[in-house]
Amino acid sequence: MRIRYNAPVTLTLALAAAAVLALDQFTGSTIVTAYFTAPPYFGGGALAWVRLFTHVIGHASWAHLVSNFSFVLLIGPVLEEKFGSWILLLMVLVTAGVTGALNAAFVHAGLLGASGIVFMLILLSSFTNIRARQIPLTFLLVVVLYLVREFVAAFAPDSISQLAHIAGGLCGGLFGFLFARREQPARAPGRAAGTAAAPDGGGARGGNRPPDGSPPDISLQ
């Protein structure tokens, strides 16, 4: 038996985040702030624009990282197998850019963490069995529960960015409508057979909220 690198995008993202945090702690907590935290405002040179995307790799602590990537590693491989590595990588990059840009436009605080990616994957996973001209009830339930929780949590005095969570979830819902393979509804018994088999899917689970503990001018996601 041998170990297979079965989900390149998911595994590389998780390993990169772990390596960055380990290097950050070894160098006195300077790497994450300098290179893997989304800036609070637009501008500031080429590195600031790159950080709009790389902030999903930066984390404030090991508890913060494990809280996020336990769900990324659970849901990501299923979706990567369904949509393909390149499509999933595109989804991750777009979600990272959207959450980073919205944070710079409206929050004006540094942002780091992969919770936006987690909620994108959670919403996207509810589309694994979408059919033509039908909206999965699981998707509607996840959206309602997810949005209600995030809007309520937005009024709590913490350093967690609910805007990034909501933006990630909306990106996941949009990707589901755009990229999910739609099956034709099954025909009634007695008619010509031949409906496609439903693709495998992964169940969506709610994400853990990352722990507090970052500086007050940085939002965790």
Backbone hydrogen bonds in HBPLUS format (Angstrom, degrees):
<---DONOR---> <-ACCEPTOR-->    atom                        ^
c    i                          cat <-CA-CA->   ^        H-A-AA   ^      H-
h    n   atom  resd res      DA  || num        DHA   H-A  angle D-A-AA Bond
n    s   type  num  typ     dist DA aas  dist angle  dist       angle   num
A0006-ASN N   A0004-ARG O   2.88 MM   2  5.28 126.8  2.17 108.0  91.9     1
A0011-LEU N   A0007-ALA O   2.89 MM   4  5.88 175.3  1.89 172.3 173.8     2
A0012-THR N   A0008-PRO O   2.92 MM   4  5.77 157.4  1.97 141.0 148.3     3
A0013-LEU N   A0009-VAL O   3.01 MM   4  6.07 159.2  2.06 147.2 152.8     4
A0014-ALA N   A0010-THR O   3.09 MM   4  6.31 159.7  2.14 146.3 151.7     5
A0015-LEU N   A0011-LEU O   2.86 MM   4  6.03 168.2  1.88 155.7 159.1     6
A0016-ALA N   A0012-THR O   2.87 MM   4  5.87 156.9  1.92 145.0 151.9     7
A0017-ALA N   A0013-LEU O   3.03 MM   4  6.17 157.3  2.09 143.8 149.7     8
A0018-ALA N   A0014-ALA O   3.05 MM   4  6.29 158.4  2.09 148.2 153.9     9
A0019-ALA N   A0015-LEU O   2.91 MM   4  6.09 159.2  1.95 148.1 154.0    10
A0020-VAL N   A0016-ALA O   2.90 MM   4  6.06 159.4  1.94 150.0 155.5    11
A0021-LEU N   A0017-ALA O   3.06 MM   4  6.23 163.2  2.08 147.4 151.5    12
A0022-ALA N   A0018-ALA O   2.97 MM   4  6.14 161.3  2.01 148.6 154.1    13
A0023-LEU N   A0019-ALA O   2.91 MM   4  6.06 161.3  1.95 148.5 153.8    14
A0024-ASP N   A0020-VAL O   2.83 MM   4  5.96 149.7  1.92 144.2 153.5    15
A0025-GLN N   A0021-LEU O   2.99 MM   4  6.22 159.9  2.03 150.9 154.5    16
A0026-PHE N   A0022-ALA O   3.03 MM   4  6.21 146.1  2.15 141.3 151.1    17
A0027-THR N   A0023-LEU O   3.01 MM   4  6.16 139.8  2.18 143.6 152.9    18
A0029-SER N   A0024-ASP O   2.65 MM   5  4.72 150.6  1.73 152.7 150.2    19
A0034-ALA N   A0030-THR O   3.18 MM   4  6.14 153.7  2.25 140.5 147.7    20
A0035-TYR N   A0031-ILE O   2.91 MM   4  5.90 159.6  1.95 158.1 162.6    21
A0036-PHE N   A0032-VAL O   2.86 MM   4  4.62 145.0  1.98 124.0 133.4    22
A0038-ALA N   A0111-LEU O   2.69 MM  73  4.90 154.4  1.76 160.0 153.4    23
A0111-LEU N   A0038-ALA O   3.20 MM  73  4.90 147.3  2.31 127.0 134.7    24
A0049-TRP N   A0046-ALA O   3.14 MM   3  5.32 121.9  2.50  99.2 113.0    25
A0050-VAL N   A0046-ALA O   3.06 MM   4  6.41 152.8  2.14 149.9 158.0    26
A0051-ARG N   A0047-LEU O   2.93 MM   4  6.17 150.6  2.02 148.0 155.9    27
A0052-LEU N   A0049-TRP O   3.22 MM   3  5.33 147.0  2.34  98.5 107.9    28
A0053-PHE N   A0050-VAL O   2.96 MM   3  5.69 158.6  2.01 118.5 124.9    29
A0054-THR N   A0050-VAL O   3.12 MM   4  6.40 157.7  2.17 143.5 150.5    30
A0057-ILE N   A0054-THR O   3.01 MM   3  5.68 165.6  2.03 121.5 126.2    31
A0113-GLY N   A0055-HIS O   2.96 MM  58  6.18 162.2  1.99 153.3 148.2    32
A0065-LEU N   A0061-SER O   3.03 MM   4  6.33 156.4  2.08 144.9 151.2    33
A0066-VAL N   A0062-TRP O   2.84 MM   4  6.01 171.3  1.85 154.8 157.0    34
A0067-SER N   A0063-ALA O   2.96 MM   4  5.98 155.9  2.02 143.1 150.1    35
A0068-ASN N   A0064-HIS O   3.29 MM   4  6.53 149.1  2.39 141.5 148.0    36
A0069-PHE N   A0065-LEU O   2.87 MM   4  6.04 176.5  1.87 167.1 166.1    37
A0070-SER N   A0066-VAL O   3.00 MM   4  5.60 142.1  2.15 141.5 145.5    38
A0071-PHE N   A0068-ASN O   3.25 MM   3  5.89 140.6  2.41 111.7 119.8    39
A0072-VAL N   A0068-ASN O   3.24 MM   4  6.53 154.6  2.31 138.3 145.9    40
A0073-LEU N   A0069-PHE O   2.92 MM   4  5.75 168.2  1.93 139.3 142.5    41
A0075-ILE N   A0071-PHE O   2.89 MM   4  5.98 169.7  1.90 157.9 158.5    42
A0076-GLY N   A0072-VAL O   2.73 MM   4  5.15 145.2  1.85 136.4 148.4    43
A0079-LEU N   A0075-ILE O   3.27 MM   4  6.57 163.9  2.30 157.7 162.3    44
A0080-GLU N   A0076-GLY O   2.76 MM   4  5.91 153.8  1.83 158.0 167.1    45
A0081-GLU N   A0077-PRO O   2.99 MM   4  6.07 151.0  2.07 141.8 148.1    46
A0082-LYS N   A0078-VAL O   3.12 MM   4  6.35 145.5  2.24 137.5 147.1    47
A0083-PHE N   A0079-LEU O   2.84 MM   4  5.93 176.7  1.84 158.0 158.4    48
A0084-GLY N   A0080-GLU O   2.83 MM   4  4.96 139.6  1.99 125.2 136.5    49
A0088-LEU N   A0084-GLY O   3.08 MM   4  6.28 163.0  2.11 150.7 155.9    50
A0089-LEU N   A0085-SER O   2.86 MM   4  6.04 156.3  1.92 148.8 155.7    51
A0090-LEU N   A0086-TRP O   3.00 MM   4  6.21 154.3  2.06 142.9 149.6    52
A0091-MET N   A0087-ILE O   2.97 MM   4  6.28 155.3  2.03 148.3 155.0    53
A0092-VAL N   A0088-LEU O   2.93 MM   4  6.22 156.7  1.98 151.4 157.3    54
A0093-LEU N   A0089-LEU O   2.98 MM   4  6.22 164.2  2.01 153.0 156.7    55
A0094-VAL N   A0090-LEU O   2.95 MM   4  6.11 165.5  1.97 153.7 157.6    56
A0095-THR N   A0091-MET O   2.94 MM   4  6.02 164.9  1.96 148.1 152.9    57
A0096-ALA N   A0092-VAL O   2.89 MM   4  6.03 159.8  1.93 148.3 154.3    58
A0097-GLY N   A0093-LEU O   2.93 MM   4  6.12 162.6  1.96 148.5 153.2    59
A0098-VAL N   A0094-VAL O   2.89 MM   4  6.07 159.6  1.93 152.3 158.0    60
A0099-THR N   A0095-THR O   2.96 MM   4  6.10 171.6  1.97 154.2 156.3    61
A0100-GLY N   A0096-ALA O   2.97 MM   4  6.03 161.1  2.00 148.0 153.9    62
A0101-ALA N   A0097-GLY O   2.91 MM   4  5.96 157.8  1.96 144.2 150.5    63
A0102-LEU N   A0098-VAL O   2.94 MM   4  6.07 166.5  1.96 152.9 156.6    64
A0103-ASN N   A0099-THR O   3.03 MM   4  6.07 154.4  2.10 141.7 148.8    65
A0104-ALA N   A0100-GLY O   3.07 MM   4  6.28 156.6  2.13 143.6 149.5    66
A0105-ALA N   A0101-ALA O   2.94 MM   4  6.12 146.0  2.06 144.8 154.7    67
A0106-PHE N   A0102-LEU O   2.93 MM   4  5.97 152.6  2.01 150.0 155.4    68
A0107-VAL N   A0103-ASN O   2.89 MM   4  4.93 144.2  2.02 126.2 137.6    69
A0108-HIS N   A0103-ASN O   3.05 MM   5  6.36 151.1  2.14 163.6 166.1    70
A0110-GLY N   A0217-ASP O   2.93 MM 107  6.19 141.2  2.08 164.1 152.9    71
A0219-SER N   A0110-GLY O   2.56 MM 109  5.95 164.5  1.58 158.8 156.3    72
A0112-LEU N   A0219-SER O   3.11 MM 107  6.57 153.5  2.18 165.6 172.1    73
A0221-GLN N   A0112-LEU O   3.06 MM 109  6.24 134.1  2.28 146.9 150.8    74
A0117-ILE N   A0114-ALA O   3.08 MM   3  5.22 120.9  2.45  99.5 113.5    75
A0118-VAL N   A0114-ALA O   2.98 MM   4  6.34 153.1  2.06 147.6 156.0    76
A0115-SER N   A0221-GLN O   2.46 MM 106  4.52 103.8  2.02  91.5 114.7    77
A0119-PHE N   A0115-SER O   2.91 MM   4  6.20 165.7  1.94 157.5 158.3    78
A0120-MET N   A0116-GLY O   3.03 MM   4  6.16 145.0  2.15 137.8 148.0    79
A0121-LEU N   A0117-ILE O   2.95 MM   4  6.20 158.5  2.00 151.2 155.9    80
A0122-ILE N   A0118-VAL O   2.93 MM   4  6.24 152.7  2.00 147.9 156.3    81
A0123-LEU N   A0119-PHE O   3.06 MM   4  6.18 170.4  2.07 147.0 148.7    82
A0124-LEU N   A0120-MET O   2.93 MM   4  6.02 158.4  1.98 146.2 153.3    83
A0125-SER N   A0121-LEU O   2.86 MM   4  5.92 148.3  1.96 144.9 152.4    84
A0126-SER N   A0123-LEU O   3.25 MM   3  5.60 145.6  2.37 104.4 113.4    85
A0127-PHE N   A0124-LEU O   3.01 MM   3  5.62 164.7  2.03 119.8 123.9    86
A0128-THR N   A0125-SER O   3.32 MM   3  5.59 160.5  2.36 116.1 115.2    87
A0130-ILE N   A0127-PHE O   3.34 MM   3  5.18 154.9  2.41 117.0 110.8    88
A0183-GLU N   A0130-ILE O   3.43 MM  53  6.80 164.7  2.46 133.6 135.1    89
A0134-GLN N   A0131-ARG O   3.17 MM   3  5.42 142.8  2.32 138.1 130.3    90
A0132-ALA N   A0183-GLU O   2.56 MM  51  5.52 167.5  1.57 164.0 160.3    91
A0139-PHE N   A0136-PRO O   3.11 MM   3  5.30 126.0  2.42  98.3 110.9    92
A0140-LEU N   A0136-PRO O   3.35 MM   4  6.80 156.2  2.41 145.8 151.0    93
A0141-LEU N   A0137-LEU O   2.93 MM   4  6.21 162.3  1.97 157.5 162.0    94
A0142-VAL N   A0138-THR O   2.95 MM   4  6.08 161.5  1.99 147.6 152.9    95
A0143-VAL N   A0139-PHE O   2.94 MM   4  6.11 161.7  1.97 151.0 156.1    96
A0144-VAL N   A0140-LEU O   3.01 MM   4  6.19 167.5  2.02 150.3 153.2    97
A0145-LEU N   A0141-LEU O   2.97 MM   4  6.11 175.8  1.98 156.3 157.1    98
A0146-TYR N   A0142-VAL O   2.82 MM   4  5.70 157.6  1.87 146.0 153.6    99
A0147-LEU N   A0143-VAL O   2.83 MM   4  5.83 170.0  1.84 151.9 155.3   100
A0148-VAL N   A0144-VAL O   3.00 MM   4  6.04 165.2  2.03 150.8 155.4   101
A0149-ARG N   A0145-LEU O   3.09 MM   4  6.14 162.9  2.12 142.9 148.0   102
A0150-GLU N   A0146-TYR O   3.02 MM   4  6.22 160.9  2.05 150.3 155.6   103
A0151-PHE N   A0147-LEU O   2.91 MM   4  6.03 162.7  1.94 153.4 157.8   104
A0152-VAL N   A0148-VAL O   3.02 MM   4  6.13 158.1  2.07 148.6 154.6   105
A0153-ALA N   A0149-ARG O   2.91 MM   4  6.04 157.4  1.96 144.1 151.1   106
A0154-ALA N   A0150-GLU O   2.96 MM   4  6.05 127.8  2.24 136.3 149.1   107
A0155-PHE N   A0152-VAL O   3.28 MM   3  5.98 160.8  2.32 114.7 119.3   108
A0156-ALA N   A0153-ALA O   2.99 MM   3  5.28 163.9  2.02 112.6 117.8   109
A0158-ASP N   A0156-ALA O   2.96 MM   2  5.83 123.1  2.29 113.1  96.8   110
A0220-LEU N   A0159-SER O   2.78 MM  61  6.18 153.7  1.84 151.1 158.8   111
A0161-SER N   A0220-LEU O   2.81 MM  59  5.84 165.6  1.83 160.2 162.4   112
A0165-HIS N   A0161-SER O   3.39 MM   4  6.75 152.4  2.48 138.7 145.9   113
A0166-ILE N   A0162-GLN O   2.88 MM   4  6.15 167.9  1.90 157.6 159.6   114
A0167-ALA N   A0163-LEU O   2.88 MM   4  6.02 163.3  1.91 148.7 154.0   115
A0168-GLY N   A0164-ALA O   2.91 MM   4  6.00 157.7  1.96 143.7 149.8   116
A0169-GLY N   A0165-HIS O   2.94 MM   4  6.21 160.6  1.98 151.5 156.8   117
A0170-LEU N   A0166-ILE O   2.91 MM   4  6.15 160.6  1.94 153.3 158.4   118
A0171-CYS N   A0167-ALA O   2.97 MM   4  6.17 152.2  2.05 145.2 152.9   119
A0172-GLY N   A0168-GLY O   2.99 MM   4  6.28 153.7  2.06 146.5 153.6   120
A0173-GLY N   A0169-GLY O   2.98 MM   4  6.32 155.3  2.04 150.5 156.6   121
A0174-LEU N   A0170-LEU O   2.96 MM   4  6.18 159.3  2.00 148.0 153.6   122
A0175-PHE N   A0171-CYS O   2.85 MM   4  6.08 162.2  1.88 153.5 158.4   123
A0176-GLY N   A0172-GLY O   2.96 MM   4  6.11 148.1  2.06 141.5 150.4   124
A0177-PHE N   A0173-GLY O   3.19 MM   4  6.53 155.0  2.25 147.4 152.0   125
A0178-LEU N   A0174-LEU O   3.04 MM   4  6.26 150.3  2.13 146.7 155.6   126
A0179-PHE N   A0175-PHE O   2.79 MM   4  5.71 167.6  1.80 157.4 159.3   127
A0180-ALA N   A0176-GLY O   3.11 MM   4  5.18 149.3  2.21 128.3 135.1   128
A0191-ARG N   A0188-ALA O   3.33 MM   3  6.13 162.5  2.37 141.0 143.1   129
A0218-ILE N   A0215-PRO O   3.06 MM   3  5.54 156.0  2.12 126.2 125.7   130
